[in-house]
């Protein structure tokens, strides 16, 4: 049964993914509002890298990029892999890897709260929106300690988070469509860092199917 209070029918990707994994898990997190008291180093580190990348796309200044990253890393739980220094190495390497871009940045991180046909609200945040040639794409940054080959990128087609973000961009009157997503992977391992990108197409039919899946 749908909740009678529209204010309580606001769903992010994290909420929907928790529901799909385990209804009880969703209940504790989004009905009872309980959170784990165990710090997650990978999550904190990923958010700090995102903060640095946001600054880089905003100002194209290395020092401001590192300053934003360091600020976001304050209070990070201890981790032998995801240290302050390794994060700086990762960001400096990213800037050397992609000193110029083949696309135009249309939006550098924006939040959305889109009313859905069932009366609920779909909310979330997109890392960026870009125009590459005649295509409008979501720009999605991902940090990982695993491989970044073809098997890694395979998980994003289909993918609930990417479908949701593409749908949100397509519904925004500034663009009115979305042709897919550029997955921007940053790899941090014990002995190396790495970078790779891959484009994942989305058609208008794909986005209509997402809307039906969201209702279910």
C-alpha positions in Angstrom: 0.0 0.0 0.0 1.3 3.5 -0.9 2.0 5.9 1.9 -0.8 8.5 2.3 1.6 11.3 3.1 3.3 12.6 -0.1 6.1 14.0 2.0 7.1 10.5 2.9 7.0 9.2 -0.6 10.4 10.7 -1.7 12.8 8.1 -3.1 16.4 8.4 -3.9 18.5 5.8 -5.7 19.9 4.6 -2.4 16.5 4.2 -0.9 15.2 2.2 -4.0 18.3 0.0 -4.1 18.0 -0.8 -0.4 14.3 -1.8 -0.9 15.4 -4.1 -3.8 18.1 -5.7 -1.7 16.1 -6.2 1.5 12.7 -4.8 2.6 13.8 -5.0 6.2 17.0 -3.1 5.5 14.9 -0.4 3.9 12.6 -0.3 6.9 15.4 0.3 9.4 17.1 2.9 7.3 14.2 4.9 5.7 11.2 4.3 8.0 13.0 4.1 11.4 15.9 6.4 10.2 18.6 4.3 11.8 22.1 4.4 10.5 25.2 2.2 11.0 27.5 3.6 13.6 30.5 1.8 11.9 32.4 4.2 9.6 32.9 3.2 6.0 36.3 4.4 4.7 35.4 3.8 1.0 32.3 5.9 1.2 34.0 8.8 2.9 37.0 8.6 0.5 34.7 8.5 -2.5 32.8 11.6 -1.3 36.1 13.5 -0.8 37.3 12.6 -4.3 33.9 13.8 -5.7 34.4 17.1 -3.8 37.8 17.5 -5.5 36.5 16.7 -8.9 33.6 19.1 -8.5 36.2 21.8 -7.7 38.3 20.8 -10.7 35.5 21.1 -13.1 34.4 24.4 -11.5 37.8 26.2 -11.6 40.4 24.1 -13.4 42.8 24.9 -10.6 45.0 22.1 -9.1 45.5 23.7 -5.7 41.8 24.5 -5.2 41.0 21.0 -6.3 43.3 19.5 -3.6 42.0 22.0 -1.0 38.4 20.9 -1.6 39.5 17.2 -1.3 41.5 17.8 1.9 38.6 19.6 3.5 36.2 16.7 2.6 38.7 14.2 4.0 38.7 15.7 7.5 37.4 13.2 10.0 37.8 10.3 7.6 38.1 6.9 9.3 41.6 5.3 9.2 42.3 3.2 6.2 45.6 1.8 4.9 44.6 2.2 1.2 42.4 5.4 1.2 44.8 7.8 2.8 45.0 11.6 2.3 48.2 11.2 0.3 46.8 8.5 -2.0 43.8 10.6 -2.7 46.0 13.5 -3.7 48.0 11.2 -6.0 44.7 10.0 -7.5 43.5 13.5 -8.3 46.8 14.8 -9.6 46.9 11.7 -11.9 43.4 12.4 -13.1 44.3 16.0 -14.1 47.3 14.7 -16.0 45.2 12.0 -17.7 42.4 14.4 -18.8 44.1 17.9 -19.1 41.5 18.9 -21.7 38.0 17.6 -22.4 36.3 16.7 -25.7 33.0 17.8 -24.2 31.3 21.0 -22.9 30.2 21.0 -19.2 26.6 22.1 -19.0 26.1 21.6 -15.3 28.6 20.8 -12.6 26.7 18.7 -10.0 23.0 19.5 -9.5 20.3 18.0 -7.2 16.9 17.1 -8.5 13.5 16.5 -7.0 11.3 15.3 -9.8 7.5 14.6 -9.3 6.6 11.2 -10.7 3.3 10.1 -12.3 2.4 8.0 -9.2 2.5 11.1 -7.0 5.9 10.4 -5.4 9.0 12.4 -5.7 12.2 11.0 -7.2 15.3 12.8 -5.8 19.0 12.6 -6.1 22.1 14.3 -7.4 23.9 14.1 -10.7 27.7 14.7 -10.8 27.5 16.6 -14.1 25.7 17.1 -17.4 27.8 17.4 -20.5 27.3 17.9 -24.2 29.6 15.8 -26.4 29.0 16.6 -30.0 25.2 16.6 -30.4 24.7 14.3 -27.4 23.5 15.2 -23.9 25.1 12.9 -21.3 25.2 12.4 -17.6 28.8 12.6 -16.2 29.2 10.1 -13.4 32.4 9.8 -11.4 33.1 6.4 -9.8 36.0 5.4 -7.5 36.9 1.8 -7.2 39.6 -0.5 -5.8 38.9 -3.1 -8.4 39.6 -3.4 -12.1 38.3 -0.9 -14.6 38.1 -3.0 -17.7 35.2 -4.1 -19.8 33.8 -6.3 -17.0 33.6 -3.3 -14.6 31.7 -1.1 -17.1 29.3 -3.8 -17.9 27.4 -3.2 -14.7 26.1 0.2 -15.9 23.9 -1.1 -18.7 21.3 -1.5 -17.4 21.7 0.2 -14.0 19.1 1.7 -11.7 21.2 4.7 -10.7 22.3 5.6 -14.2 18.7 5.1 -15.5 17.4 7.4 -12.8 20.0 10.1 -13.5 19.4 10.0 -17.2 15.6 10.2 -16.6 16.1 13.2 -14.4 18.2 15.0 -17.0 15.7 14.2 -19.7 12.9 15.7 -17.6 14.8 18.9 -16.9 13.6 21.7 -19.2 17.1 23.0 -19.7 17.9 19.9 -21.8 14.7 18.0 -22.4 16.5 14.8 -23.3 19.4 12.6 -22.3 21.3 10.2 -24.6 23.2 8.3 -22.0 26.0 8.6 -19.5 29.8 9.0 -19.5 31.1 6.7 -16.7 34.3 8.3 -15.4 36.2 5.6 -13.3 39.1 6.3 -11.0 40.9 3.3 -9.7 42.9 3.2 -6.5 44.8 0.0 -5.7 47.7 -0.8 -3.3 50.3 -0.4 -6.0 48.8 1.8 -8.7 46.1 4.3 -9.7 44.2 4.2 -13.0 41.6 5.9 -15.1 39.1 4.9 -17.7 35.9 6.1 -19.3 33.0 4.5 -21.1 29.8 5.8 -22.7 26.5 4.0 -22.0 23.6 4.8 -24.3 20.1 5.4 -23.2 17.2 5.7 -25.6 13.7 7.3 -25.1 12.3 3.8 -24.8 14.9 3.0 -22.1 13.7 5.9 -20.0 10.1 5.0 -20.5 10.9 1.5 -19.2 12.7 3.0 -16.2 9.5 5.0 -15.4 7.5 1.8 -15.3 10.1 0.1 -13.2 10.1 2.9 -10.8 6.4 2.6 -10.3 6.7 -1.1 -9.6 
